């Protein structure tokens, strides 16, 4: 007999992992209209909040590691959504800036959060509570690991 703590149905990680995968799949058709992948969307959201940032800032904001972010940024640059330039004073640092096309894409993306919320059919208050709980789990785990 399996102990309750070892049952798959009792694992927090399994629920979060499954929900995350389902959520990313739900975003896919919404983002296809913008020609963006989910990680690219995260970068664009971050840049729409604050433009002209170094890659390290995007790593912190998006929580994507630099190894994932670098090729992703190159693809966004190829699409004409951003520019990458060396930072003044430190050629090792790259500054990421939205292009005119990238700034205009924001208008097309404005209804995505609302569309997703309608798709999930979850009351806004519950969605906010879920986000707060997920952020709390993230903070507790990263505080423990020092990330």
C-alpha positions as CSV (number, residue, x, y, z in Angstrom):
1,X,0.0,0.0,0.0
2,X,1.4,3.4,-1.0
3,X,1.8,5.9,1.8
4,X,-0.4,9.0,1.3
5,X,2.6,11.3,1.0
6,X,3.9,9.3,-1.9
7,X,0.7,9.3,-3.9
8,X,0.9,11.3,-7.1
9,X,-2.5,12.9,-6.5
10,X,-1.1,14.4,-3.3
11,X,1.9,16.1,-4.8
12,X,1.8,19.9,-5.0
13,X,4.5,19.8,-7.7
14,X,2.4,17.7,-9.9
15,X,-0.6,20.0,-9.7
16,X,1.5,23.1,-10.4
17,X,3.4,21.4,-13.2
18,X,0.2,20.2,-14.9
19,X,-1.5,23.6,-14.4
20,X,1.5,25.4,-15.9
21,X,1.5,23.2,-18.9
22,X,-2.2,23.6,-19.5
23,X,-1.9,27.4,-19.0
24,X,0.9,27.6,-21.6
25,X,-1.2,25.5,-24.0
26,X,-4.1,27.9,-23.5
27,X,-1.9,30.9,-24.3
28,X,-0.6,29.3,-27.5
29,X,-3.5,30.2,-29.9
30,X,-3.7,33.7,-28.4
31,X,0.0,34.3,-29.0
32,X,0.1,32.7,-32.4
33,X,-1.8,35.7,-33.7
34,X,1.1,37.8,-32.5
35,X,3.7,35.4,-33.8
36,X,5.1,34.9,-30.3
37,X,6.0,31.9,-28.2
38,X,5.1,32.1,-24.5
39,X,8.7,32.9,-23.4
40,X,8.9,35.6,-26.0
41,X,5.6,37.0,-24.7
42,X,7.2,37.2,-21.2
43,X,10.1,39.2,-22.6
44,X,7.8,41.5,-24.5
45,X,5.6,42.0,-21.4
46,X,8.7,43.0,-19.4
47,X,9.9,45.4,-22.2
48,X,6.5,47.0,-22.5
49,X,6.8,47.8,-18.8
50,X,10.4,49.0,-19.0
51,X,12.3,49.5,-22.2
52,X,16.0,49.9,-22.8
53,X,17.2,47.4,-20.2
54,X,20.3,45.2,-20.0
55,X,19.9,41.4,-20.4
56,X,20.6,40.9,-16.7
57,X,17.5,42.9,-15.9
58,X,15.4,40.8,-18.2
59,X,16.7,37.6,-16.6
60,X,15.5,39.0,-13.2
61,X,12.1,40.2,-14.5
62,X,11.2,37.1,-16.6
63,X,13.0,34.5,-14.4
64,X,14.4,33.0,-17.6
65,X,18.1,32.1,-17.4
66,X,20.6,33.9,-19.7
67,X,21.1,30.7,-21.7
68,X,17.5,30.6,-22.6
69,X,17.1,34.3,-23.0
70,X,20.0,34.9,-25.4
71,X,18.7,32.8,-28.4
72,X,15.2,34.0,-27.6
73,X,16.3,37.7,-27.9
74,X,18.0,36.9,-31.2
75,X,14.7,35.5,-32.6
76,X,12.8,38.6,-31.4
77,X,15.5,40.8,-33.1
78,X,15.1,38.7,-36.3
79,X,11.4,39.4,-36.1
80,X,12.1,43.1,-35.9
81,X,10.6,43.5,-32.5
82,X,13.7,44.5,-30.5
83,X,17.2,45.8,-31.0
84,X,20.3,44.6,-29.2
85,X,23.2,47.1,-28.7
86,X,26.3,47.2,-26.6
87,X,25.9,49.3,-23.4
88,X,27.8,52.5,-23.4
89,X,30.8,52.0,-21.1
90,X,30.6,48.2,-21.0
91,X,30.7,46.4,-24.4
92,X,30.0,43.1,-22.6
93,X,26.6,44.3,-21.6
94,X,23.8,44.3,-24.1
95,X,20.9,46.7,-24.0
96,X,17.5,45.5,-25.2
97,X,15.2,48.1,-26.7
98,X,11.8,47.7,-28.4
99,X,11.6,48.6,-32.0
100,X,8.7,50.6,-33.4
101,X,7.1,47.3,-34.5
102,X,7.7,45.9,-31.0
103,X,6.0,48.9,-29.3
104,X,3.0,48.7,-31.7
105,X,2.6,45.0,-31.0
106,X,1.6,46.0,-27.4
107,X,-1.8,47.2,-28.7
108,X,-2.5,43.8,-30.3
109,X,-1.6,42.0,-27.0
110,X,-3.7,44.2,-24.6
111,X,-6.7,41.8,-24.6
112,X,-4.7,38.6,-24.1
113,X,-5.0,38.5,-20.2
114,X,-8.7,39.1,-20.4
115,X,-9.2,36.4,-23.1
116,X,-7.2,34.0,-21.0
117,X,-9.2,34.7,-17.9
118,X,-12.5,34.1,-19.9
119,X,-11.0,30.9,-21.2
120,X,-10.2,29.6,-17.7
121,X,-13.6,30.7,-16.4
122,X,-12.1,31.5,-13.0
123,X,-13.3,34.5,-11.0
124,X,-10.7,37.3,-11.1
125,X,-10.4,37.2,-7.3
126,X,-9.5,33.5,-7.4
127,X,-7.0,34.2,-10.2
128,X,-5.4,36.9,-8.1
129,X,-5.3,34.7,-5.1
130,X,-3.7,31.8,-7.1
131,X,-1.0,34.2,-8.4
132,X,-0.3,35.4,-4.9
133,X,0.0,31.8,-3.7
134,X,2.3,30.9,-6.6
135,X,4.5,33.9,-6.0
136,X,4.7,33.0,-2.3
137,X,5.8,29.4,-3.2
138,X,8.4,30.9,-5.7
139,X,9.7,33.4,-3.1
140,X,10.0,30.7,-0.4
141,X,11.9,28.3,-2.7
142,X,14.2,30.9,-4.1
143,X,14.9,32.4,-0.7
144,X,15.9,28.9,0.5
145,X,18.2,28.1,-2.4
146,X,19.7,31.6,-2.7
147,X,18.7,32.0,-6.3
